[in-house]
Amino acid sequence: MKQEFSIKGMSCNHCVERVEDAVHSLDGVKKIKVNLKKENGIVKYDEEKIQPEKICQTINALGYQSEVI
């Protein structure tokens, strides 16, 4: 499954790395690419192992605002 998420509150490449590292560490996430300029991320994941809500919760726990697009 491939899903796009909006990610508000990032200000630099370090923010991008934090989000990518945190989400990629989740069981079931295969790939993530975050775009700082567009304030979004594309996540490829196994929907049998993880749901989009868990990905949003993980991003939000870092201090950013995320939602499924």
N, CA, C and O atoms as a Maestro MAE file, in Angstrom:
{
 s_m_m2io_version
 :::
 2.0.0
}

f_m_ct {
 s_m_title
 :::
 protein
 m_atom[276] {
  # First column is atom index #
  i_m_mmod_type
  r_m_x_coord
  r_m_y_coord
  r_m_z_coord
  i_m_residue_number
  s_m_chain_name
  s_m_pdb_residue_name
  s_m_pdb_atom_name
  i_m_atomic_number
  :::
  1 25 0.849 -1.168 0.000 1 A "MET " " N  " 7
  2 3 0.000 0.000 0.000 1 A "MET " " CA " 6
  3 2 0.894 1.230 0.000 1 A "MET " " C  " 6
  4 15 1.951 1.244 0.630 1 A "MET " " O  " 8
  5 25 0.459 2.261 -0.712 2 A "LYS " " N  " 7
  6 3 1.179 3.527 -0.783 2 A "LYS " " CA " 6
  7 2 0.226 4.627 -0.343 2 A "LYS " " C  " 6
  8 15 -0.901 4.703 -0.834 2 A "LYS " " O  " 8
  9 25 0.669 5.485 0.583 3 A "GLN " " N  " 7
  10 3 -0.198 6.528 1.127 3 A "GLN " " CA " 6
  11 2 0.573 7.827 1.274 3 A "GLN " " C  " 6
  12 15 1.749 7.829 1.638 3 A "GLN " " O  " 8
  13 25 -0.109 8.939 0.983 4 A "GLU " " N  " 7
  14 3 0.485 10.259 1.168 4 A "GLU " " CA " 6
  15 2 -0.024 10.862 2.472 4 A "GLU " " C  " 6
  16 15 -1.195 10.723 2.823 4 A "GLU " " O  " 8
  17 25 0.873 11.531 3.177 5 A "PHE " " N  " 7
  18 3 0.560 12.198 4.437 5 A "PHE " " CA " 6
  19 2 1.000 13.651 4.350 5 A "PHE " " C  " 6
  20 15 2.066 13.944 3.809 5 A "PHE " " O  " 8
  21 25 0.189 14.567 4.879 6 A "SER " " N  " 7
  22 3 0.665 15.940 5.045 6 A "SER " " CA " 6
  23 2 1.442 15.972 6.354 6 A "SER " " C  " 6
  24 15 1.083 15.296 7.318 6 A "SER " " O  " 8
  25 25 2.511 16.767 6.378 7 A "ILE " " N  " 7
  26 3 3.335 16.885 7.586 7 A "ILE " " CA " 6
  27 2 3.651 18.363 7.778 7 A "ILE " " C  " 6
  28 15 4.478 18.922 7.058 7 A "ILE " " O  " 8
  29 25 3.007 18.984 8.729 8 A "LYS " " N  " 7
  30 3 3.196 20.411 9.014 8 A "LYS " " CA " 6
  31 2 4.154 20.587 10.185 8 A "LYS " " C  " 6
  32 15 4.185 19.770 11.105 8 A "LYS " " O  " 8
  33 25 4.937 21.668 10.140 9 A "GLY " " N  " 7
  34 3 5.802 22.016 11.260 9 A "GLY " " CA " 6
  35 2 7.277 21.708 11.052 9 A "GLY " " C  " 6
  36 15 8.095 22.016 11.919 9 A "GLY " " O  " 8
  37 25 7.632 21.110 9.931 10 A "MET " " N  " 7
  38 3 9.045 20.840 9.657 10 A "MET " " CA " 6
  39 2 9.704 22.125 9.154 10 A "MET " " C  " 6
  40 15 9.104 22.884 8.393 10 A "MET " " O  " 8
  41 25 10.955 22.362 9.592 11 A "SER " " N  " 7
  42 3 11.626 23.595 9.181 11 A "SER " " CA " 6
  43 2 12.995 23.373 8.543 11 A "SER " " C  " 6
  44 15 13.586 24.312 8.010 11 A "SER " " O  " 8
  45 25 13.509 22.135 8.590 12 A "CYS " " N  " 7
  46 3 14.854 21.893 8.058 12 A "CYS " " CA " 6
  47 2 15.025 20.416 7.685 12 A "CYS " " C  " 6
  48 15 14.137 19.593 7.909 12 A "CYS " " O  " 8
  49 25 16.184 20.110 7.116 13 A "ASN " " N  " 7
  50 3 16.459 18.729 6.721 13 A "ASN " " CA " 6
  51 2 16.582 17.797 7.918 13 A "ASN " " C  " 6
  52 15 16.321 16.600 7.801 13 A "ASN " " O  " 8
  53 25 16.976 18.335 9.063 14 A "HIS " " N  " 7
  54 3 17.026 17.506 10.279 14 A "HIS " " CA " 6
  55 2 15.618 17.016 10.638 14 A "HIS " " C  " 6
  56 15 15.444 15.874 11.062 14 A "HIS " " O  " 8
  57 25 14.623 17.879 10.466 15 A "CYS " " N  " 7
  58 3 13.228 17.484 10.714 15 A "CYS " " CA " 6
  59 2 12.836 16.337 9.787 15 A "CYS " " C  " 6
  60 15 12.213 15.365 10.214 15 A "CYS " " O  " 8
  61 25 13.206 16.461 8.527 16 A "VAL " " N  " 7
  62 3 12.908 15.420 7.541 16 A "VAL " " CA " 6
  63 2 13.535 14.098 7.975 16 A "VAL " " C  " 6
  64 15 12.879 13.056 7.939 16 A "VAL " " O  " 8
  65 25 14.792 14.138 8.383 17 A "GLU " " N  " 7
  66 3 15.484 12.921 8.820 17 A "GLU " " CA " 6
  67 2 14.818 12.306 10.046 17 A "GLU " " C  " 6
  68 15 14.684 11.085 10.129 17 A "GLU " " O  " 8
  69 25 14.399 13.137 10.996 18 A "ARG " " N  " 7
  70 3 13.722 12.628 12.201 18 A "ARG " " CA " 6
  71 2 12.453 11.873 11.825 18 A "ARG " " C  " 6
  72 15 12.204 10.776 12.325 18 A "ARG " " O  " 8
  73 25 11.647 12.469 10.937 19 A "VAL " " N  " 7
  74 3 10.393 11.835 10.518 19 A "VAL " " CA " 6
  75 2 10.686 10.540 9.767 19 A "VAL " " C  " 6
  76 15 10.092 9.501 10.054 19 A "VAL " " O  " 8
  77 25 11.606 10.607 8.803 20 A "GLU " " N  " 7
  78 3 11.918 9.412 8.019 20 A "GLU " " CA " 6
  79 2 12.441 8.283 8.908 20 A "GLU " " C  " 6
  80 15 12.026 7.134 8.753 20 A "GLU " " O  " 8
  81 25 13.339 8.593 9.827 21 A "ASP " " N  " 7
  82 3 13.900 7.560 10.712 21 A "ASP " " CA " 6
  83 2 12.826 6.948 11.609 21 A "ASP " " C  " 6
  84 15 12.771 5.728 11.769 21 A "ASP " " O  " 8
  85 25 11.979 7.787 12.189 22 A "ALA " " N  " 7
  86 3 10.942 7.296 13.107 22 A "ALA " " CA " 6
  87 2 9.927 6.414 12.384 22 A "ALA " " C  " 6
  88 15 9.568 5.344 12.875 22 A "ALA " " O  " 8
  89 25 9.471 6.861 11.230 23 A "VAL " " N  " 7
  90 3 8.454 6.100 10.492 23 A "VAL " " CA " 6
  91 2 9.062 4.823 9.911 23 A "VAL " " C  " 6
  92 15 8.435 3.765 9.943 23 A "VAL " " O  " 8
  93 25 10.271 4.923 9.385 24 A "HIS " " N  " 7
  94 3 10.902 3.746 8.788 24 A "HIS " " CA " 6
  95 2 11.155 2.654 9.823 24 A "HIS " " C  " 6
  96 15 11.219 1.475 9.472 24 A "HIS " " O  " 8
  97 25 11.300 3.029 11.088 25 A "SER " " N  " 7
  98 3 11.553 2.037 12.138 25 A "SER " " CA " 6
  99 2 10.298 1.254 12.534 25 A "SER " " C  " 6
  100 15 10.395 0.251 13.241 25 A "SER " " O  " 8
  101 25 9.128 1.701 12.085 26 A "LEU " " N  " 7
  102 3 7.882 1.013 12.415 26 A "LEU " " CA " 6
  103 2 7.775 -0.306 11.655 26 A "LEU " " C  " 6
  104 15 8.106 -0.380 10.471 26 A "LEU " " O  " 8
  105 25 7.312 -1.341 12.343 27 A "ASP " " N  " 7
  106 3 7.122 -2.640 11.708 27 A "ASP " " CA " 6
  107 2 6.045 -2.523 10.635 27 A "ASP " " C  " 6
  108 15 4.934 -2.069 10.911 27 A "ASP " " O  " 8
  109 25 6.370 -2.928 9.432 28 A "GLY " " N  " 7
  110 3 5.419 -2.884 8.333 28 A "GLY " " CA " 6
  111 2 5.693 -1.771 7.339 28 A "GLY " " C  " 6
  112 15 5.159 -1.791 6.230 28 A "GLY " " O  " 8
  113 25 6.520 -0.794 7.717 29 A "VAL " " N  " 7
  114 3 6.860 0.296 6.797 29 A "VAL " " CA " 6
  115 2 8.017 -0.157 5.922 29 A "VAL " " C  " 6
  116 15 9.063 -0.577 6.417 29 A "VAL " " O  " 8
  117 25 7.810 -0.065 4.609 30 A "LYS " " N  " 7
  118 3 8.821 -0.502 3.657 30 A "LYS " " CA " 6
  119 2 9.691 0.658 3.188 30 A "LYS " " C  " 6
  120 15 10.898 0.501 3.004 30 A "LYS " " O  " 8
  121 25 9.069 1.836 2.994 31 A "LYS " " N  " 7
  122 3 9.804 2.978 2.457 31 A "LYS " " CA " 6
  123 2 9.069 4.260 2.818 31 A "LYS " " C  " 6
  124 15 7.841 4.282 2.892 31 A "LYS " " O  " 8
  125 25 9.836 5.339 3.045 32 A "ILE " " N  " 7
  126 3 9.241 6.655 3.260 32 A "ILE " " CA " 6
  127 2 10.121 7.695 2.592 32 A "ILE " " C  " 6
  128 15 11.348 7.627 2.653 32 A "ILE " " O  " 8
  129 25 9.475 8.655 1.954 33 A "LYS " " N  " 7
  130 3 10.176 9.788 1.348 33 A "LYS " " CA " 6
  131 2 9.431 11.042 1.760 33 A "LYS " " C  " 6
  132 15 8.262 11.222 1.416 33 A "LYS " " O  " 8
  133 25 10.115 11.915 2.503 34 A "VAL " " N  " 7
  134 3 9.518 13.159 2.988 34 A "VAL " " CA " 6
  135 2 10.028 14.318 2.147 34 A "VAL " " C  " 6
  136 15 11.215 14.390 1.829 34 A "VAL " " O  " 8
  137 25 9.113 15.236 1.785 35 A "ASN " " N  " 7
  138 3 9.458 16.430 1.016 35 A "ASN " " CA " 6
  139 2 9.220 17.653 1.895 35 A "ASN " " C  " 6
  140 15 8.078 17.975 2.225 35 A "ASN " " O  " 8
  141 25 10.296 18.330 2.272 36 A "LEU " " N  " 7
  142 3 10.214 19.492 3.158 36 A "LEU " " CA " 6
  143 2 9.415 20.622 2.525 36 A "LEU " " C  " 6
  144 15 8.558 21.219 3.176 36 A "LEU " " O  " 8
  145 25 9.692 20.918 1.257 37 A "LYS " " N  " 7
  146 3 9.017 22.027 0.565 37 A "LYS " " CA " 6
  147 2 7.515 21.803 0.433 37 A "LYS " " C  " 6
  148 15 6.720 22.715 0.659 37 A "LYS " " O  " 8
  149 25 7.138 20.594 0.068 38 A "LYS " " N  " 7
  150 3 5.717 20.273 -0.129 38 A "LYS " " CA " 6
  151 2 5.007 19.940 1.177 38 A "LYS " " C  " 6
  152 15 3.782 19.814 1.206 38 A "LYS " " O  " 8
  153 25 5.774 19.796 2.265 39 A "GLU " " N  " 7
  154 3 5.232 19.430 3.575 39 A "GLU " " CA " 6
  155 2 4.413 18.146 3.513 39 A "GLU " " C  " 6
  156 15 3.290 18.074 4.014 39 A "GLU " " O  " 8
  157 25 5.013 17.126 2.878 40 A "ASN " " N  " 7
  158 3 4.316 15.851 2.800 40 A "ASN " " CA " 6
  159 2 5.294 14.692 2.836 40 A "ASN " " C  " 6
  160 15 6.510 14.876 2.786 40 A "ASN " " O  " 8
  161 25 4.742 13.511 2.922 41 A "GLY " " N  " 7
  162 3 5.540 12.298 2.867 41 A "GLY " " CA " 6
  163 2 4.754 11.203 2.173 41 A "GLY " " C  " 6
  164 15 3.534 11.115 2.305 41 A "GLY " " O  " 8
  165 25 5.464 10.373 1.434 42 A "ILE " " N  " 7
  166 3 4.874 9.211 0.775 42 A "ILE " " CA " 6
  167 2 5.418 7.976 1.491 42 A "ILE " " C  " 6
  168 15 6.630 7.795 1.604 42 A "ILE " " O  " 8
  169 25 4.512 7.136 1.968 43 A "VAL " " N  " 7
  170 3 4.916 5.948 2.724 43 A "VAL " " CA " 6
  171 2 4.395 4.704 2.016 43 A "VAL " " C  " 6
  172 15 3.214 4.612 1.679 43 A "VAL " " O  " 8
  173 25 5.292 3.752 1.797 44 A "LYS " " N  " 7
  174 3 4.901 2.428 1.312 44 A "LYS " " CA " 6
  175 2 4.941 1.499 2.514 44 A "LYS " " C  " 6
  176 15 5.937 1.439 3.234 44 A "LYS " " O  " 8
  177 25 3.847 0.774 2.723 45 A "TYR " " N  " 7
  178 3 3.757 -0.069 3.911 45 A "TYR " " CA " 6
  179 2 2.877 -1.283 3.653 45 A "TYR " " C  " 6
  180 15 2.133 -1.340 2.674 45 A "TYR " " O  " 8
  181 25 2.980 -2.247 4.552 46 A "ASP " " N  " 7
  182 3 2.173 -3.466 4.513 46 A "ASP " " CA " 6
  183 2 0.940 -3.231 5.383 46 A "ASP " " C  " 6
  184 15 1.045 -3.164 6.607 46 A "ASP " " O  " 8
  185 25 -0.218 -3.106 4.756 47 A "GLU " " N  " 7
  186 3 -1.441 -2.780 5.504 47 A "GLU " " CA " 6
  187 2 -1.888 -3.895 6.450 47 A "GLU " " C  " 6
  188 15 -2.767 -3.679 7.283 47 A "GLU " " O  " 8
  189 25 -1.299 -5.072 6.331 48 A "GLU " " N  " 7
  190 3 -1.603 -6.146 7.280 48 A "GLU " " CA " 6
  191 2 -0.819 -5.972 8.586 48 A "GLU " " C  " 6
  192 15 -1.168 -6.567 9.605 48 A "GLU " " O  " 8
  193 25 0.239 -5.156 8.553 49 A "LYS " " N  " 7
  194 3 1.079 -4.965 9.737 49 A "LYS " " CA " 6
  195 2 0.889 -3.607 10.402 49 A "LYS " " C  " 6
  196 15 1.094 -3.480 11.609 49 A "LYS " " O  " 8
  197 25 0.503 -2.595 9.637 50 A "ILE " " N  " 7
  198 3 0.390 -1.246 10.194 50 A "ILE " " CA " 6
  199 2 -0.701 -0.470 9.462 50 A "ILE " " C  " 6
  200 15 -0.943 -0.679 8.274 50 A "ILE " " O  " 8
  201 25 -1.346 0.422 10.191 51 A "GLN " " N  " 7
  202 3 -2.409 1.257 9.630 51 A "GLN " " CA " 6
  203 2 -1.928 2.709 9.543 51 A "GLN " " C  " 6
  204 15 -1.041 3.109 10.297 51 A "GLN " " O  " 8
  205 25 -2.502 3.497 8.634 52 A "PRO " " N  " 7
  206 3 -2.089 4.897 8.473 52 A "PRO " " CA " 6
  207 2 -2.192 5.712 9.761 52 A "PRO " " C  " 6
  208 15 -1.398 6.628 9.979 52 A "PRO " " O  " 8
  209 25 -3.149 5.390 10.603 53 A "GLU " " N  " 7
  210 3 -3.324 6.128 11.856 53 A "GLU " " CA " 6
  211 2 -2.088 6.009 12.743 53 A "GLU " " C  " 6
  212 15 -1.703 6.977 13.398 53 A "GLU " " O  " 8
  213 25 -1.464 4.837 12.770 54 A "LYS " " N  " 7
  214 3 -0.254 4.620 13.574 54 A "LYS " " CA " 6
  215 2 0.904 5.454 13.024 54 A "LYS " " C  " 6
  216 15 1.716 5.975 13.788 54 A "LYS " " O  " 8
  217 25 0.975 5.575 11.711 55 A "ILE " " N  " 7
  218 3 2.024 6.394 11.091 55 A "ILE " " CA " 6
  219 2 1.824 7.857 11.480 55 A "ILE " " C  " 6
  220 15 2.785 8.541 11.833 55 A "ILE " " O  " 8
  221 25 0.587 8.340 11.418 56 A "CYS " " N  " 7
  222 3 0.284 9.718 11.836 56 A "CYS " " CA " 6
  223 2 0.632 9.929 13.304 56 A "CYS " " C  " 6
  224 15 1.227 10.947 13.657 56 A "CYS " " O  " 8
  225 25 0.273 8.989 14.155 57 A "GLN " " N  " 7
  226 3 0.570 9.104 15.591 57 A "GLN " " CA " 6
  227 2 2.071 9.216 15.829 57 A "GLN " " C  " 6
  228 15 2.514 9.989 16.679 57 A "GLN " " O  " 8
  229 25 2.841 8.454 15.088 58 A "THR " " N  " 7
  230 3 4.297 8.477 15.235 58 A "THR " " CA " 6
  231 2 4.858 9.836 14.838 58 A "THR " " C  " 6
  232 15 5.722 10.380 15.526 58 A "THR " " O  " 8
  233 25 4.368 10.385 13.730 59 A "ILE " " N  " 7
  234 3 4.822 11.708 13.276 59 A "ILE " " CA " 6
  235 2 4.389 12.781 14.268 59 A "ILE " " C  " 6
  236 15 5.173 13.668 14.606 59 A "ILE " " O  " 8
  237 25 3.154 12.704 14.733 60 A "ASN " " N  " 7
  238 3 2.640 13.691 15.692 60 A "ASN " " CA " 6
  239 2 3.422 13.654 17.006 60 A "ASN " " C  " 6
  240 15 3.623 14.691 17.637 60 A "ASN " " O  " 8
  241 25 3.856 12.474 17.414 61 A "ALA " " N  " 7
  242 3 4.621 12.335 18.659 61 A "ALA " " CA " 6
  243 2 5.972 13.053 18.584 61 A "ALA " " C  " 6
  244 15 6.572 13.366 19.612 61 A "ALA " " O  " 8
  245 25 6.441 13.307 17.371 62 A "LEU " " N  " 7
  246 3 7.697 14.043 17.179 62 A "LEU " " CA " 6
  247 2 7.490 15.555 17.269 62 A "LEU " " C  " 6
  248 15 8.456 16.317 17.284 62 A "LEU " " O  " 8
  249 25 6.228 15.984 17.328 63 A "GLY " " N  " 7
  250 3 5.935 17.410 17.435 63 A "GLY " " CA " 6
  251 2 5.454 18.051 16.147 63 A "GLY " " C  " 6
  252 15 5.347 19.274 16.062 63 A "GLY " " O  " 8
  253 25 5.165 17.238 15.148 64 A "TYR " " N  " 7
  254 3 4.648 17.742 13.871 64 A "TYR " " CA " 6
  255 2 3.166 17.410 13.768 64 A "TYR " " C  " 6
  256 15 2.655 16.595 14.537 64 A "TYR " " O  " 8
  257 25 2.481 18.034 12.827 65 A "GLN " " N  " 7
  258 3 1.065 17.757 12.614 65 A "GLN " " CA " 6
  259 2 0.931 16.970 11.313 65 A "GLN " " C  " 6
  260 15 1.336 17.433 10.246 65 A "GLN " " O  " 8
  261 25 0.362 15.790 11.419 66 A "SER " " N  " 7
  262 3 0.256 14.908 10.265 66 A "SER " " CA " 6
  263 2 -1.170 14.413 10.090 66 A "SER " " C  " 6
  264 15 -1.904 14.200 11.055 66 A "SER " " O  " 8
  265 25 -1.536 14.236 8.832 67 A "GLU " " N  " 7
  266 3 -2.816 13.600 8.517 67 A "GLU " " CA " 6
  267 2 -2.723 12.927 7.160 67 A "GLU " " C  " 6
  268 15 -1.895 13.288 6.323 67 A "GLU " " O  " 8
  269 25 -3.587 11.942 6.959 68 A "VAL " " N  " 7
  270 3 -3.651 11.223 5.688 68 A "VAL " " CA " 6
  271 2 -4.263 12.145 4.645 68 A "VAL " " C  " 6
  272 15 -5.262 12.817 4.903 68 A "VAL " " O  " 8
  273 25 -3.657 12.168 3.472 69 A "ILE " " N  " 7
  274 3 -4.200 12.977 2.363 69 A "ILE " " CA " 6
  275 2 -4.991 12.065 1.441 69 A "ILE " " C  " 6
  276 15 -5.539 12.525 0.439 69 A "ILE " " O  " 8
  :::
 }
 m_bond[275] {
  # First column is bond index #
  i_m_from
  i_m_to
  i_m_order
  :::
  1 1 2 1
  2 2 3 1
  3 3 4 2
  4 3 5 1
  5 5 6 1
  6 6 7 1
  7 7 8 2
  8 7 9 1
  9 9 10 1
  10 10 11 1
  11 11 12 2
  12 11 13 1
  13 13 14 1
  14 14 15 1
  15 15 16 2
  16 15 17 1
  17 17 18 1
  18 18 19 1
  19 19 20 2
  20 19 21 1
  21 21 22 1
  22 22 23 1
  23 23 24 2
  24 23 25 1
  25 25 26 1
  26 26 27 1
  27 27 28 2
  28 27 29 1
  29 29 30 1
  30 30 31 1
  31 31 32 2
  32 31 33 1
  33 33 34 1
  34 34 35 1
  35 35 36 2
  36 35 37 1
  37 37 38 1
  38 38 39 1
  39 39 40 2
  40 39 41 1
  41 41 42 1
  42 42 43 1
  43 43 44 2
  44 43 45 1
  45 45 46 1
  46 46 47 1
  47 47 48 2
  48 47 49 1
  49 49 50 1
  50 50 51 1
  51 51 52 2
  52 51 53 1
  53 53 54 1
  54 54 55 1
  55 55 56 2
  56 55 57 1
  57 57 58 1
  58 58 59 1
  59 59 60 2
  60 59 61 1
  61 61 62 1
  62 62 63 1
  63 63 64 2
  64 63 65 1
  65 65 66 1
  66 66 67 1
  67 67 68 2
  68 67 69 1
  69 69 70 1
  70 70 71 1
  71 71 72 2
  72 71 73 1
  73 73 74 1
  74 74 75 1
  75 75 76 2
  76 75 77 1
  77 77 78 1
  78 78 79 1
  79 79 80 2
  80 79 81 1
  81 81 82 1
  82 82 83 1
  83 83 84 2
  84 83 85 1
  85 85 86 1
  86 86 87 1
  87 87 88 2
  88 87 89 1
  89 89 90 1
  90 90 91 1
  91 91 92 2
  92 91 93 1
  93 93 94 1
  94 94 95 1
  95 95 96 2
  96 95 97 1
  97 97 98 1
  98 98 99 1
  99 99 100 2
  100 99 101 1
  101 101 102 1
  102 102 103 1
  103 103 104 2
  104 103 105 1
  105 105 106 1
  106 106 107 1
  107 107 108 2
  108 107 109 1
  109 109 110 1
  110 110 111 1
  111 111 112 2
  112 111 113 1
  113 113 114 1
  114 114 115 1
  115 115 116 2
  116 115 117 1
  117 117 118 1
  118 118 119 1
  119 119 120 2
  120 119 121 1
  121 121 122 1
  122 122 123 1
  123 123 124 2
  124 123 125 1
  125 125 126 1
  126 126 127 1
  127 127 128 2
  128 127 129 1
  129 129 130 1
  130 130 131 1
  131 131 132 2
  132 131 133 1
  133 133 134 1
  134 134 135 1
  135 135 136 2
  136 135 137 1
  137 137 138 1
  138 138 139 1
  139 139 140 2
  140 139 141 1
  141 141 142 1
  142 142 143 1
  143 143 144 2
  144 143 145 1
  145 145 146 1
  146 146 147 1
  147 147 148 2
  148 147 149 1
  149 149 150 1
  150 150 151 1
  151 151 152 2
  152 151 153 1
  153 153 154 1
  154 154 155 1
  155 155 156 2
  156 155 157 1
  157 157 158 1
  158 158 159 1
  159 159 160 2
  160 159 161 1
  161 161 162 1
  162 162 163 1
  163 163 164 2
  164 163 165 1
  165 165 166 1
  166 166 167 1
  167 167 168 2
  168 167 169 1
  169 169 170 1
  170 170 171 1
  171 171 172 2
  172 171 173 1
  173 173 174 1
  174 174 175 1
  175 175 176 2
  176 175 177 1
  177 177 178 1
  178 178 179 1
  179 179 180 2
  180 179 181 1
  181 181 182 1
  182 182 183 1
  183 183 184 2
  184 183 185 1
  185 185 186 1
  186 186 187 1
  187 187 188 2
  188 187 189 1
  189 189 190 1
  190 190 191 1
  191 191 192 2
  192 191 193 1
  193 193 194 1
  194 194 195 1
  195 195 196 2
  196 195 197 1
  197 197 198 1
  198 198 199 1
  199 199 200 2
  200 199 201 1
  201 201 202 1
  202 202 203 1
  203 203 204 2
  204 203 205 1
  205 205 206 1
  206 206 207 1
  207 207 208 2
  208 207 209 1
  209 209 210 1
  210 210 211 1
  211 211 212 2
  212 211 213 1
  213 213 214 1
  214 214 215 1
  215 215 216 2
  216 215 217 1
  217 217 218 1
  218 218 219 1
  219 219 220 2
  220 219 221 1
  221 221 222 1
  222 222 223 1
  223 223 224 2
  224 223 225 1
  225 225 226 1
  226 226 227 1
  227 227 228 2
  228 227 229 1
  229 229 230 1
  230 230 231 1
  231 231 232 2
  232 231 233 1
  233 233 234 1
  234 234 235 1
  235 235 236 2
  236 235 237 1
  237 237 238 1
  238 238 239 1
  239 239 240 2
  240 239 241 1
  241 241 242 1
  242 242 243 1
  243 243 244 2
  244 243 245 1
  245 245 246 1
  246 246 247 1
  247 247 248 2
  248 247 249 1
  249 249 250 1
  250 250 251 1
  251 251 252 2
  252 251 253 1
  253 253 254 1
  254 254 255 1
  255 255 256 2
  256 255 257 1
  257 257 258 1
  258 258 259 1
  259 259 260 2
  260 259 261 1
  261 261 262 1
  262 262 263 1
  263 263 264 2
  264 263 265 1
  265 265 266 1
  266 266 267 1
  267 267 268 2
  268 267 269 1
  269 269 270 1
  270 270 271 1
  271 271 272 2
  272 271 273 1
  273 273 274 1
  274 274 275 1
  275 275 276 2
  :::
 }
}
